[in-house]
Amino acid sequence: MIVYNVTCHLATDLESAWLEWMRGEHIPEVMATGCFLDVKIMRLLVNAQDDEGVNIAIQYTAQDMAAYERYRDNFAPAMQAKTRERYGEQVLAYRSLLEVLG
């Protein structure tokens, strides 16, 4: 299994509306690609001392690397562009790829 992790940093006052958009629009669109089996939304509980705002991690689980690569190559650019159009620099995203070992 492969986990595609997208950690987003945003202002606290944007959190509620952003989560509503993520749950109601963005995540359903990502899941509709058929590339992922599951998704989890998590809030980081401890931020760096100089870090204002919130950090939310969205973790999409793919069956294998081929499924992730299909998403990356065919869907990710458009999905990321939609987010940038809507939020610009208000939401900063850091992406990482993890392999489930057990």
Backbone torsions as a table, in degrees:
resi	resn	phi	psi	omega
1	MET	NA	146.3	179.6
2	ILE	-120.8	137.1	176.5
3	VAL	-113.8	121.7	174.7
4	TYR	-96.3	109.8	-175.8
5	ASN	-103.5	126.3	175.4
6	VAL	-120.0	109.2	178.1
7	THR	-99.0	124.9	-176.0
8	CYS	-114.6	135.7	175.9
9	HIS	-108.8	129.6	-179.6
10	LEU	-150.8	161.8	178.6
11	ALA	-66.2	145.0	-179.2
12	THR	-55.7	-40.2	-177.2
13	ASP	-71.4	-9.4	178.0
14	LEU	-96.9	-13.6	-170.9
15	GLU	-55.7	-50.2	-175.0
16	SER	-61.6	-49.6	-179.5
17	ALA	-66.0	-39.2	179.5
18	TRP	-64.7	-45.3	178.5
19	LEU	-62.9	-38.5	177.9
20	GLU	-61.8	-43.8	178.6
21	TRP	-66.5	-42.7	179.5
22	MET	-60.2	-49.1	-176.8
23	ARG	-70.4	-35.8	-174.6
24	GLY	-89.6	-23.6	-174.4
25	GLU	-130.5	-60.9	-170.8
26	HIS	-64.7	-54.4	-177.4
27	ILE	-62.1	-43.3	175.6
28	PRO	-58.8	-35.9	177.2
29	GLU	-65.9	-42.4	178.6
30	VAL	-63.5	-45.2	-178.5
31	MET	-66.6	-30.4	179.7
32	ALA	-67.3	-14.8	177.1
33	THR	-67.2	-20.3	-178.2
34	GLY	79.7	6.6	-177.1
35	CYS	-86.6	-18.2	-174.9
36	PHE	-123.0	150.2	-179.2
37	LEU	-95.0	-29.7	-171.9
38	ASP	-155.2	159.2	176.1
39	VAL	-142.1	144.4	175.2
40	LYS	-131.7	142.9	176.6
41	ILE	-115.4	126.4	-177.4
42	MET	-135.9	145.2	175.3
43	ARG	-102.0	131.7	173.2
44	LEU	-69.2	130.8	-175.6
45	LEU	-86.0	-25.6	-178.8
46	VAL	-123.2	121.4	176.8
47	ASN	-107.2	160.2	174.2
48	ALA	-58.7	148.7	-176.0
49	GLN	-56.8	-34.4	-178.4
50	ASP	-91.1	8.7	-175.0
51	ASP	-95.7	116.0	174.5
52	GLU	-98.6	150.9	-179.3
53	GLY	98.8	-164.8	-179.2
54	VAL	-124.8	156.1	175.3
55	ASN	-122.2	123.8	-179.3
56	ILE	-120.5	132.5	177.3
57	ALA	-105.9	130.7	173.3
58	ILE	-110.4	121.7	-178.0
59	GLN	-117.0	116.1	178.9
60	TYR	-101.5	128.6	-179.7
61	THR	-100.8	125.9	177.7
62	ALA	-110.4	149.5	179.9
63	GLN	-60.5	-40.5	-176.5
64	ASP	-158.9	177.0	-178.0
65	MET	-62.2	-34.6	180.0
66	ALA	-62.3	-39.7	178.6
67	ALA	-65.7	-43.9	177.6
68	TYR	-61.6	-46.0	-178.6
69	GLU	-62.3	-35.2	176.1
70	ARG	-61.8	-43.2	177.3
71	TYR	-64.5	-49.8	-178.4
72	ARG	-56.5	-44.7	-174.4
73	ASP	-80.2	-34.3	-171.7
74	ASN	-105.8	-21.4	-172.6
75	PHE	-127.5	-34.3	-172.2
76	ALA	-56.5	-45.9	-177.6
77	PRO	-56.9	-43.1	-179.8
78	ALA	-68.5	-40.2	179.3
79	MET	-63.7	-43.3	-180.0
80	GLN	-67.4	-36.7	178.6
81	ALA	-64.5	-40.6	178.0
82	LYS	-60.2	-42.9	-179.9
83	THR	-65.3	-43.5	178.8
84	ARG	-63.0	-40.4	178.2
85	GLU	-60.1	-42.0	-175.3
86	ARG	-77.6	-39.8	-171.9
87	TYR	-118.0	-12.5	179.7
88	GLY	53.9	-130.2	-178.8
89	GLU	-86.4	3.8	179.3
90	GLN	-71.4	-23.4	178.3
91	VAL	-125.1	119.0	178.4
92	LEU	-105.8	130.6	-175.9
93	ALA	-115.9	138.8	174.2
94	TYR	-121.6	124.3	-176.1
95	ARG	-109.3	141.2	176.0
96	SER	-143.8	159.7	-178.1
97	LEU	-122.7	130.2	-177.6
98	LEU	-126.2	149.8	174.8
99	GLU	-108.3	129.6	178.3
100	VAL	-78.1	122.8	-177.7
101	LEU	-99.8	-17.8	-179.2
102	GLY	-176.6	NA	NA
